Amino acid sequence: MIRKSIIRTLLAFAVGAIVITPAMANDVRIEQYGWQNSAGGAQNGHRNRVRFYQDGRYNTAIGQQYGNRNLSAVGQEGDNNYGATYQYGNRNVAGIGQFGSNHTAILTQDGNGNIAAGVQVGHGCNADVSQGGNGNVAAFVQTCP
């Protein structure tokens, strides 16, 4: 009788753990149109989210998250754009929007509660934003010929 009770308890715990896991899971969404676009990255932690949207040719998007509850988004329209976000910590938000061609944007956050966002329009813009510490906010907009 005790053996059956222990087995039922363990089974109930296992089922409960399976149900809880999706609430703690990480999330990746990729939407690509065009030719030879690539997207990828890594997530380590809980409730991290990465969103990629690419429309064009030869675009690359990277999102790496190490921590909890980070959000990263990279949207690119055009050709030969590179957008990357690197987040180390918790509750960081990073976003890149690039329109045109030959842009490079790299956002790095090391800390907690940081926000970084940027938009690049035209051709050949470069942006490198690095945040260390907590509660920082950075934004950029560039128009290049």
Secondary structure, DSSP 8 states (H G I E B T S, - for coil): -HHHHHHHHHHHHHHHHHHHHHHH--EEEEEEEEES-EEEEEEEEES-EEEEEEEEES-EEEEEEEEES-EEEEEEEEES-EEEEEEEEES-EEEEEEEEES-EEEEEEEEES-EEEEEEEEES-EEEEEEEEES-EEEEEEEE-
